[in-house]
């Protein structure tokens, strides 16, 4: 019996998470019903959006947060295939899967948010290169395509489709480079979009270097998200990744978080706005929670060898980074974004139902992909051996 066969047999013995998938299915069904109501009766039937607000929960959470949380795909791909750090190969497929699902979820959420989603293809033929959203739209389209191609070897290996598999492997490095370029452009251009509203975003978050801050924070959360989803997969799916791999990612995070912190606070210092951290009421509280809880605390934790040698500590430390990023994106694109005078916006409960359904679909797809495709168990490019212990 080969090592690969042994891994496959172990995987088949893992119990299918029936309860988890059932709950996810119910949440998806609720979201589907809400989406049907939206398309029959209009977006106003399920949301509190109005002309007084540029966007709401779906853009801030599903798009701004979702795109950043999917950054692990291009960061791990660059680490493994460009920097040639093959140590992290065992988790690169999982990171690409998470990124691919993340972008698909963004597109699904946009289909609900757009006034006329059936015209989403118009961006292909009606060009407006002066709009940041034009660049965002094209990057989403192209990078999702690149991610689909990067993910395709899992399908080709599963069904033993050798010809397309050889073709994808031939163009793998150009695909990785294209993905890095597109993702870099996209992560930063989401910040560029907000530059159009200097008088509407609170000064604690608005800055001309928003594109740089968006990119730096996305790279940090990308690694943290890989640690988080790998740790959760080890508990829920039985995929036990070598602790040294997760510790290596954790070791890089203090430098990335530190760079972001220096740039962020340095920008406030240069702008003469450091005092706003303590004199802006609720905004000051939100900013401090975001910076202290989502940047400084995990920076300190990841710098400690004891934390990096503990799977549990790594999980919780990475969760802090993820929550800090989510709070940052909600702050800058929703909470600290002033609506039109005389109007206010509080997300409708059915708006949450859509976002919850989209996230549930992503989690279910992740579970099924790991169950039926060689995401965790696959051949190492340097030799035929399993790279992840299962069960």
GUMI-296864 format. One record per residue (C-alpha): x, y, z; residue in one letter. Coordinates in steps of 0.05 Angstrom, whole numbers, m for minus. Layout:
<nodes>
+--------+--------+--------+--------+
|     px |     py |     pz | residu |
+--------+--------+--------+--------+
|      X |      Y |      Z |      a |
...
+--------+--------+--------+--------+
</nodes>
This chain:
<nodes>
+--------+--------+--------+--------+
|     px |     py |     pz | residu |
+--------+--------+--------+--------+
|      0 |      0 |      0 |      x |
|     29 |     67 |    m20 |      x |
|     33 |    127 |     27 |      x |
|    m18 |    164 |    m16 |      x |
|    m67 |    106 |    m10 |      x |
|    m58 |    105 |     65 |      x |
|    m75 |    178 |     69 |      x |
|   m136 |    169 |     26 |      x |
|   m162 |    113 |     69 |      x |
|   m152 |    154 |    132 |      x |
|   m190 |    211 |    101 |      x |
|   m248 |    167 |     83 |      x |
|   m256 |    147 |    156 |      x |
|   m266 |    219 |    178 |      x |
|   m340 |    226 |    197 |      x |
|   m378 |    274 |    153 |      x |
|   m399 |    336 |    194 |      x |
|   m474 |    325 |    185 |      x |
|   m496 |    373 |    240 |      x |
|   m451 |    429 |    216 |      x |
|   m470 |    422 |    143 |      x |
|   m544 |    418 |    162 |      x |
|   m539 |    484 |    199 |      x |
|   m502 |    516 |    141 |      x |
|   m555 |    490 |     94 |      x |
|   m611 |    522 |    134 |      x |
|   m575 |    589 |    136 |      x |
|   m563 |    585 |     61 |      x |
|   m637 |    568 |     48 |      x |
|   m658 |    629 |     89 |      x |
|   m611 |    673 |     49 |      x |
|   m637 |    644 |    m16 |      x |
|   m709 |    661 |      3 |      x |
|   m688 |    732 |     21 |      x |
|   m651 |    739 |    m45 |      x |
|   m713 |    716 |    m83 |      x |
|   m754 |    768 |    m47 |      x |
|   m702 |    820 |    m65 |      x |
|   m705 |    804 |   m139 |      x |
|   m781 |    802 |   m141 |      x |
|   m795 |    864 |    m99 |      x |
|   m732 |    904 |   m106 |      x |
|   m673 |    918 |    m61 |      x |
|   m714 |    963 |    m16 |      x |
|   m756 |    904 |      6 |      x |
|   m699 |    873 |     45 |      x |
|   m652 |    930 |     61 |      x |
|   m649 |    999 |     92 |      x |
|   m606 |   1027 |     36 |      x |
|   m625 |   1094 |      7 |      x |
|   m597 |   1151 |    m35 |      x |
|   m567 |   1179 |     29 |      x |
|   m516 |   1123 |     35 |      x |
|   m465 |   1104 |    m18 |      x |
|   m468 |   1031 |      4 |      x |
|   m484 |    988 |     64 |      x |
|   m468 |    923 |     99 |      x |
|   m458 |    881 |     37 |      x |
|   m403 |    925 |      8 |      x |
|   m368 |    938 |     74 |      x |
|   m370 |    867 |    100 |      x |
|   m377 |    821 |     40 |      x |
|   m332 |    861 |     m7 |      x |
|   m284 |    903 |     35 |      x |
|   m273 |    849 |     88 |      x |
|   m281 |    790 |     42 |      x |
|   m228 |    812 |     m8 |      x |
|   m178 |    826 |     48 |      x |
|   m191 |    759 |     82 |      x |
|   m178 |    724 |     15 |      x |
|   m108 |    754 |     11 |      x |
|    m77 |    690 |     37 |      x |
|    m80 |    662 |    m33 |      x |
|    m31 |    709 |    m65 |      x |
|     13 |    715 |     m3 |      x |
|     22 |    640 |      3 |      x |
|     30 |    630 |    m72 |      x |
|     85 |    683 |    m73 |      x |
|    118 |    652 |    m12 |      x |
|    120 |    582 |    m42 |      x |
|    129 |    593 |   m117 |      x |
|    165 |    659 |   m121 |      x |
|    206 |    660 |    m57 |      x |
|    214 |    585 |    m64 |      x |
|    199 |    570 |      9 |      x |
|    174 |    499 |     m3 |      x |
|    165 |    488 |     71 |      x |
|     97 |    521 |     64 |      x |
|     74 |    479 |      4 |      x |
|     29 |    434 |     47 |      x |
|    m19 |    492 |     60 |      x |
|    m15 |    531 |     m6 |      x |
|    m73 |    494 |    m37 |      x |
|   m117 |    507 |     23 |      x |
|    m98 |    581 |     19 |      x |
|   m115 |    584 |    m55 |      x |
|   m181 |    549 |    m41 |      x |
|   m199 |    600 |     12 |      x |
|   m181 |    658 |    m34 |      x |
|   m221 |    628 |    m92 |      x |
|   m282 |    618 |    m49 |      x |
|   m273 |    687 |    m19 |      x |
|   m276 |    720 |    m88 |      x |
|   m335 |    678 |   m110 |      x |
|   m371 |    699 |    m46 |      x |
|   m356 |    772 |    m62 |      x |
|   m386 |    764 |   m132 |      x |
|   m448 |    730 |   m104 |      x |
|   m458 |    786 |    m54 |      x |
|   m449 |    838 |   m109 |      x |
|   m503 |    804 |   m150 |      x |
|   m551 |    819 |    m93 |      x |
|   m526 |    890 |    m81 |      x |
|   m524 |    915 |   m152 |      x |
|   m587 |    950 |   m176 |      x |
|   m586 |    913 |   m242 |      x |
|   m539 |    853 |   m232 |      x |
|   m555 |    824 |   m300 |      x |
|   m514 |    881 |   m328 |      x |
|   m451 |    862 |   m289 |      x |
|   m419 |    839 |   m354 |      x |
|   m423 |    910 |   m382 |      x |
|   m356 |    926 |   m351 |      x |
|   m324 |    882 |   m404 |      x |
|   m348 |    924 |   m463 |      x |
|   m365 |    993 |   m432 |      x |
|   m298 |   1019 |   m407 |      x |
|   m290 |   1077 |   m358 |      x |
|   m215 |   1076 |   m342 |      x |
|   m222 |   1140 |   m301 |      x |
|   m262 |   1105 |   m247 |      x |
|   m229 |   1066 |   m190 |      x |
|   m288 |   1019 |   m193 |      x |
|   m270 |   1001 |   m264 |      x |
|   m202 |    977 |   m241 |      x |
|   m234 |    941 |   m181 |      x |
|   m284 |    906 |   m225 |      x |
|   m232 |    883 |   m275 |      x |
|   m185 |    859 |   m221 |      x |
|   m241 |    818 |   m188 |      x |
|   m259 |    788 |   m256 |      x |
|   m188 |    772 |   m276 |      x |
|   m162 |    750 |   m208 |      x |
|   m222 |    703 |   m197 |      x |
|   m205 |    672 |   m264 |      x |
|   m132 |    664 |   m244 |      x |
|   m153 |    633 |   m177 |      x |
|   m199 |    584 |   m214 |      x |
|   m140 |    563 |   m257 |      x |
|    m94 |    558 |   m196 |      x |
|   m147 |    515 |   m162 |      x |
|   m160 |    471 |   m222 |      x |
|   m104 |    420 |   m209 |      x |
|   m145 |    394 |   m151 |      x |
|   m201 |    376 |   m199 |      x |
|   m155 |    349 |   m252 |      x |
|   m118 |    305 |   m202 |      x |
|   m184 |    280 |   m172 |      x |
|   m209 |    256 |   m240 |      x |
|   m140 |    237 |   m267 |      x |
|   m144 |    288 |   m324 |      x |
|    m70 |    288 |   m342 |      x |
|    m71 |    331 |   m405 |      x |
|   m101 |    394 |   m374 |      x |
|    m61 |    381 |   m310 |      x |
|      4 |    384 |   m350 |      x |
|    m19 |    447 |   m385 |      x |
|    m35 |    483 |   m319 |      x |
|     32 |    462 |   m289 |      x |
|     66 |    490 |   m351 |      x |
|     37 |    559 |   m340 |      x |
|     36 |    557 |   m264 |      x |
|     89 |    609 |   m251 |      x |
|     59 |    661 |   m300 |      x |
|     m8 |    649 |   m266 |      x |
|     22 |    660 |   m197 |      x |
|     55 |    725 |   m220 |      x |
|     m9 |    749 |   m252 |      x |
|    m47 |    733 |   m188 |      x |
|      3 |    772 |   m146 |      x |
|     m1 |    833 |   m192 |      x |
|    m77 |    832 |   m196 |      x |
|    m87 |    821 |   m122 |      x |
|    m38 |    876 |   m105 |      x |
|    m75 |    924 |   m151 |      x |
|   m142 |    903 |   m125 |      x |
|   m126 |    906 |    m50 |      x |
|    m98 |    976 |    m57 |      x |
|   m151 |   1002 |   m106 |      x |
|   m206 |    988 |    m55 |      x |
|   m171 |   1041 |    m13 |      x |
|   m165 |   1086 |    m74 |      x |
|   m241 |   1084 |    m81 |      x |
|   m249 |   1115 |    m12 |      x |
|   m203 |   1172 |    m31 |      x |
|   m262 |   1200 |    m70 |      x |
|   m297 |   1217 |     m4 |      x |
|   m247 |   1259 |     37 |      x |
|   m302 |   1300 |     69 |      x |
|   m344 |   1240 |     90 |      x |
|   m294 |   1194 |    125 |      x |
|   m270 |   1211 |    195 |      x |
|   m198 |   1236 |    197 |      x |
|   m176 |   1176 |    240 |      x |
|   m184 |   1133 |    179 |      x |
|   m181 |   1179 |    119 |      x |
|   m111 |   1189 |     91 |      x |
|    m81 |   1197 |     21 |      x |
|    m41 |   1133 |     34 |      x |
|   m104 |   1090 |     44 |      x |
|    m84 |   1045 |    m15 |      x |
|    m17 |   1030 |     19 |      x |
|    m51 |   1016 |     85 |      x |
|   m102 |    971 |     52 |      x |
|    m47 |    930 |     19 |      x |
|     m4 |    924 |     82 |      x |
|    m63 |    903 |    125 |      x |
|    m86 |    853 |     72 |      x |
|    m18 |    819 |     70 |      x |
|    m18 |    813 |    146 |      x |
|    m88 |    786 |    151 |      x |
|    m75 |    739 |     93 |      x |
|    m23 |    702 |    134 |      x |
|    m66 |    705 |    197 |      x |
|   m125 |    677 |    158 |      x |
|    m83 |    619 |    133 |      x |
|    m63 |    602 |    205 |      x |
|   m136 |    609 |    227 |      x |
|   m169 |    567 |    174 |      x |
|   m113 |    514 |    177 |      x |
|   m121 |    509 |    252 |      x |
|   m197 |    503 |    247 |      x |
|   m190 |    451 |    192 |      x |
|   m144 |    410 |    236 |      x |
|   m198 |    409 |    290 |      x |
|   m259 |    401 |    246 |      x |
|   m232 |    360 |    187 |      x |
|   m175 |    322 |    219 |      x |
|   m120 |    355 |    177 |      x |
|    m59 |    361 |    223 |      x |
|     m8 |    407 |    193 |      x |
|     63 |    409 |    221 |      x |
|     66 |    461 |    276 |      x |
|    131 |    487 |    248 |      x |
|     94 |    511 |    186 |      x |
|     43 |    551 |    226 |      x |
|     98 |    577 |    272 |      x |
|    137 |    602 |    211 |      x |
|     78 |    643 |    188 |      x |
|     68 |    669 |    258 |      x |
|    141 |    690 |    261 |      x |
|    132 |    736 |    201 |      x |
|     70 |    770 |    228 |      x |
|    103 |    816 |    280 |      x |
|    144 |    848 |    224 |      x |
|     84 |    857 |    179 |      x |
|     39 |    883 |    234 |      x |
|     95 |    927 |    259 |      x |
|    104 |    958 |    190 |      x |
|     30 |    972 |    185 |      x |
|     29 |   1002 |    255 |      x |
|     88 |   1048 |    241 |      x |
|     58 |   1072 |    175 |      x |
|    m11 |   1083 |    205 |      x |
|     11 |   1120 |    267 |      x |
|     66 |   1156 |    229 |      x |
|     14 |   1182 |    180 |      x |
|    m29 |   1209 |    238 |      x |
|     33 |   1241 |    268 |      x |
|     54 |   1275 |    203 |      x |
|    m18 |   1300 |    193 |      x |
|    m19 |   1327 |    264 |      x |
|    m79 |   1284 |    282 |      x |
|    m53 |   1238 |    337 |      x |
|    m96 |   1274 |    388 |      x |
|   m158 |   1248 |    351 |      x |
|   m143 |   1180 |    380 |      x |
|   m167 |   1204 |    448 |      x |
|   m214 |   1262 |    431 |      x |
|   m264 |   1234 |    382 |      x |
|   m313 |   1199 |    427 |      x |
|   m340 |   1133 |    398 |      x |
|   m292 |   1138 |    339 |      x |
|   m233 |   1140 |    387 |      x |
|   m258 |   1078 |    422 |      x |
|   m267 |   1041 |    357 |      x |
|   m199 |   1062 |    332 |      x |
|   m164 |   1041 |    396 |      x |
|   m199 |    973 |    397 |      x |
|   m179 |    963 |    324 |      x |
|   m106 |    983 |    335 |      x |
|    m93 |    955 |    404 |      x |
|   m135 |    891 |    397 |      x |
|   m123 |    877 |    324 |      x |
|    m51 |    900 |    314 |      x |
|    m10 |    914 |    377 |      x |
|    m35 |    855 |    419 |      x |
|    m26 |    801 |    365 |      x |
|     41 |    833 |    346 |      x |
|     65 |    821 |    418 |      x |
|     35 |    752 |    420 |      x |
|     65 |    728 |    355 |      x |
|    133 |    755 |    377 |      x |
|    132 |    706 |    436 |      x |
|    163 |    637 |    421 |      x |
|    115 |    605 |    470 |      x |
|     55 |    629 |    430 |      x |
|     85 |    604 |    364 |      x |
|     95 |    536 |    395 |      x |
|     23 |    529 |    416 |      x |
|    m31 |    511 |    365 |      x |
|    m85 |    541 |    409 |      x |
|    m47 |    606 |    420 |      x |
|    m33 |    612 |    346 |      x |
|   m107 |    603 |    331 |      x |
|   m130 |    657 |    380 |      x |
|    m74 |    705 |    361 |      x |
|    m91 |    699 |    287 |      x |
|   m165 |    709 |    304 |      x |
|   m147 |    776 |    335 |      x |
|   m114 |    798 |    270 |      x |
|   m175 |    776 |    230 |      x |
|   m224 |    812 |    276 |      x |
|   m180 |    874 |    276 |      x |
|   m181 |    875 |    200 |      x |
|   m256 |    866 |    198 |      x |
|   m266 |    923 |    247 |      x |
|   m218 |    967 |    206 |      x |
|   m256 |    955 |    142 |      x |
|   m323 |    966 |    175 |      x |
|   m297 |   1030 |    209 |      x |
|   m268 |   1062 |    146 |      x |
|   m323 |   1041 |     97 |      x |
|   m386 |   1042 |    140 |      x |
|   m384 |   1067 |    211 |      x |
|   m339 |   1127 |    200 |      x |
|   m370 |   1142 |    132 |      x |
|   m419 |   1199 |    141 |      x |
|   m486 |   1192 |    104 |      x |
|   m521 |   1249 |     70 |      x |
|   m544 |   1302 |    121 |      x |
|   m613 |   1285 |    148 |      x |
|   m608 |   1211 |    133 |      x |
|   m582 |   1151 |    172 |      x |
|   m569 |   1078 |    158 |      x |
|   m576 |   1017 |    202 |      x |
|   m571 |    950 |    167 |      x |
|   m637 |    912 |    160 |      x |
|   m639 |    843 |    192 |      x |
|   m649 |    813 |    123 |      x |
|   m584 |    845 |    100 |      x |
|   m549 |    804 |    154 |      x |
|   m587 |    743 |    129 |      x |
|   m555 |    751 |     60 |      x |
|   m485 |    760 |     87 |      x |
|   m493 |    701 |    135 |      x |
|   m518 |    657 |     77 |      x |
|   m459 |    677 |     33 |      x |
|   m409 |    660 |     88 |      x |
|   m445 |    595 |    103 |      x |
|   m441 |    575 |     30 |      x |
|   m366 |    589 |     31 |      x |
|   m355 |    547 |     93 |      x |
|   m396 |    489 |     64 |      x |
|   m358 |    493 |     m2 |      x |
|   m292 |    491 |     37 |      x |
|   m314 |    429 |     75 |      x |
|   m337 |    393 |     12 |      x |
|   m274 |    412 |    m26 |      x |
|   m230 |    384 |     29 |      x |
|   m274 |    322 |     32 |      x |
|   m274 |    304 |    m41 |      x |
|   m213 |    338 |    m72 |      x |
|   m138 |    330 |    m57 |      x |
|   m133 |    396 |    m20 |      x |
|    m94 |    370 |     39 |      x |
|    m68 |    304 |     11 |      x |
|    m29 |    314 |    m53 |      x |
|     38 |    300 |    m84 |      x |
|     96 |    345 |    m65 |      x |
|    132 |    374 |   m126 |      x |
|    197 |    346 |   m101 |      x |
|    172 |    275 |    m91 |      x |
|    111 |    230 |    m84 |      x |
|     93 |    232 |    m11 |      x |
|     36 |    259 |     32 |      x |
|     48 |    328 |     59 |      x |
|     m6 |    330 |    111 |      x |
|    m23 |    280 |    165 |      x |
|    m96 |    262 |    166 |      x |
|   m135 |    234 |    224 |      x |
+--------+--------+--------+--------+
</nodes>
